[in-house]
Amino acid sequence: MSHGLDLKDLSIKALLDLQADTLSELRQRGVIRTSNKPTGDLAEFLICKAFNWCMSNNSQNGFDAKCTDGIRYQIKARQIINKSRSERQLSAIRRIEDANFDYIAAVLFNSDYSIHRAAIIPYQVIVDRNPYYSAHDNKHIFYLTDDVWDIDGVQDVTSRLIEALNIL
């Protein structure tokens, strides 16, 4: 079905802009209440490109990527639309006690998928922040609030991800 727009001619950034606009319009029209978005996959793709990390396969337990030194990274992301605290809640961290990752690489996207903020957070910082445990869902919940960037050992990688996104 053609609408006069050839998606093959659009850049990745233009496709993401179109995706964000489409979801917003569908929400306004009451067609959808929630959305399955490309947020997590985009974060993994973008972070691996920015740092030249090797993405793990989908069945890998505990981490999403490795760097050449073998350091393991879980990659988490959220899209901020309403600027509520819940929008800073990263996806589930399962079996945190197993220490299956060394760092969390986290991205907060604005509603248009531009980069709001990004950080690389050591495993011990995550543990020390004592993320809430939800027994019902068997997961730990970590909020990526602005004060995280002030913690020793946390790296602000916002500008690096902005650069990576701008060349897509």
C-alpha positions as CSV (number, residue, x, y, z in Angstrom):
1,M,0.0,0.0,0.0
2,S,1.6,3.3,-1.1
3,H,1.0,6.7,0.5
4,G,3.4,8.5,-1.8
5,L,6.2,8.2,0.7
6,D,9.1,5.8,-0.1
7,L,10.5,4.8,3.3
8,K,13.6,3.5,1.7
9,D,14.6,7.1,0.9
10,L,14.4,8.2,4.5
11,S,17.4,8.2,7.0
12,I,17.1,6.2,10.1
13,K,16.6,9.4,12.1
14,A,13.7,10.5,9.8
15,L,12.1,7.0,10.2
16,L,12.3,7.4,14.0
17,D,10.8,10.9,13.8
18,L,7.9,9.5,11.7
19,Q,7.5,6.6,14.2
20,A,7.2,9.1,17.1
21,D,4.8,11.3,15.3
22,T,2.6,8.3,14.3
23,L,2.4,7.0,17.8
24,S,1.5,10.4,19.2
25,E,-1.3,10.9,16.7
26,L,-2.7,7.4,17.3
27,R,-2.7,8.1,21.1
28,Q,-4.5,11.5,20.5
29,R,-7.1,9.7,18.4
30,G,-7.7,7.2,21.1
31,V,-6.6,4.3,18.9
32,I,-3.9,3.2,21.3
33,R,-3.3,3.6,25.0
34,T,0.2,2.2,25.1
35,S,2.8,1.5,22.5
36,N,5.4,-1.1,21.8
37,K,8.2,1.1,20.7
38,P,11.6,0.6,19.3
39,T,13.2,2.2,22.3
40,G,15.2,-0.7,23.7
41,D,16.4,-2.0,20.3
42,L,17.4,1.5,19.3
43,A,19.4,1.9,22.5
44,E,21.3,-1.3,21.9
45,F,22.0,-0.5,18.3
46,L,23.1,3.1,19.1
47,I,25.3,2.3,22.1
48,C,27.0,-0.6,20.3
49,K,27.7,1.7,17.3
50,A,28.9,4.5,19.5
51,F,31.4,2.3,21.5
52,N,32.1,-0.4,18.9
53,W,30.8,-3.1,21.3
54,C,29.6,-6.5,20.1
55,M,25.9,-7.1,20.7
56,S,25.1,-10.4,22.3
57,N,22.5,-12.7,20.8
58,N,18.9,-12.5,22.2
59,S,19.2,-15.7,24.2
60,Q,22.2,-14.4,26.2
61,N,21.3,-14.1,29.9
62,G,22.3,-11.0,31.9
63,F,24.0,-8.8,29.4
64,D,23.3,-7.3,26.0
65,A,26.8,-6.4,24.7
66,K,30.5,-6.8,25.4
67,C,33.5,-4.6,24.6
68,T,36.8,-6.0,23.2
69,D,38.1,-6.3,26.8
70,G,35.2,-8.7,27.7
71,I,33.4,-6.2,29.9
72,R,29.7,-7.0,30.0
73,Y,27.0,-4.4,29.6
74,Q,23.3,-4.5,30.1
75,I,21.7,-1.8,28.0
76,K,18.5,-0.1,29.2
77,A,16.5,2.8,27.9
78,R,13.3,4.8,28.4
79,Q,11.5,7.4,26.3
80,I,10.5,10.5,28.3
81,I,7.1,11.9,27.2
82,N,5.4,13.3,30.3
83,K,8.5,13.8,32.5
84,S,7.1,11.7,35.3
85,R,9.3,9.7,37.8
86,S,8.0,6.5,36.3
87,E,9.4,7.4,33.0
88,R,12.9,7.2,34.6
89,Q,12.2,3.5,35.5
90,L,14.5,1.3,33.5
91,S,13.4,-2.1,32.3
92,A,13.6,-5.1,34.6
93,I,17.0,-6.1,36.1
94,R,16.7,-9.8,36.7
95,R,18.8,-11.9,39.1
96,I,21.0,-8.9,40.0
97,E,22.6,-11.0,42.7
98,D,24.2,-13.2,40.0
99,A,26.3,-10.2,38.8
100,N,25.8,-11.2,35.1
101,F,26.9,-7.7,34.0
102,D,29.7,-5.3,34.8
103,Y,27.9,-2.1,33.8
104,I,24.5,-0.8,32.8
105,A,24.6,1.5,29.7
106,A,21.4,3.6,30.0
107,V,19.8,6.1,27.6
108,L,16.9,8.4,28.2
109,F,15.3,9.4,24.9
110,N,13.1,12.5,24.4
111,S,9.7,11.9,22.9
112,D,11.2,12.4,19.4
113,Y,14.0,9.8,20.1
114,S,16.6,12.5,20.4
115,I,19.0,11.8,23.3
116,H,18.0,13.4,26.6
117,R,20.8,11.9,28.7
118,A,23.0,8.8,28.8
119,A,25.3,7.1,31.3
120,I,27.4,4.1,31.9
121,I,26.8,2.9,35.4
122,P,29.0,0.4,37.3
123,Y,27.3,-2.8,38.7
124,Q,28.3,-1.8,42.2
125,V,26.5,1.6,41.9
126,I,23.4,-0.2,40.9
127,V,23.6,-2.5,43.9
128,D,24.5,0.3,46.3
129,R,21.4,2.2,45.2
130,N,19.4,-0.7,46.5
131,P,16.9,-1.0,43.6
132,Y,13.4,-1.9,44.6
133,Y,12.7,-5.6,44.4
134,S,9.3,-6.7,43.0
135,A,8.7,-10.2,44.1
136,H,5.5,-10.4,42.0
137,D,7.5,-9.8,38.8
138,N,10.8,-11.2,40.1
139,K,12.8,-8.1,39.1
140,H,14.7,-5.2,40.5
141,I,13.6,-1.7,39.6
142,F,16.1,1.0,39.1
143,Y,15.2,4.7,38.4
144,L,17.6,6.7,36.3
145,T,17.2,10.0,38.1
146,D,19.4,13.0,37.5
147,D,21.4,12.5,40.7
148,V,22.9,9.2,39.2
149,W,25.2,11.3,37.0
150,D,26.8,12.8,40.2
151,I,27.9,9.4,41.6
152,D,31.6,8.5,41.5
153,G,32.3,6.0,38.7
154,V,29.2,7.0,36.6
155,Q,30.2,8.2,33.1
156,D,28.1,10.7,31.3
157,V,28.1,9.6,27.7
158,T,25.3,11.8,26.5
159,S,27.4,13.7,23.9
160,R,28.9,10.5,22.5
161,L,25.4,9.1,21.9
162,I,24.2,12.3,20.4
163,E,27.1,12.2,17.9
164,A,26.3,8.5,17.1
165,L,22.6,9.3,16.5
166,N,23.4,12.3,14.3
167,I,25.4,10.1,11.8
168,L,22.6,7.5,11.4
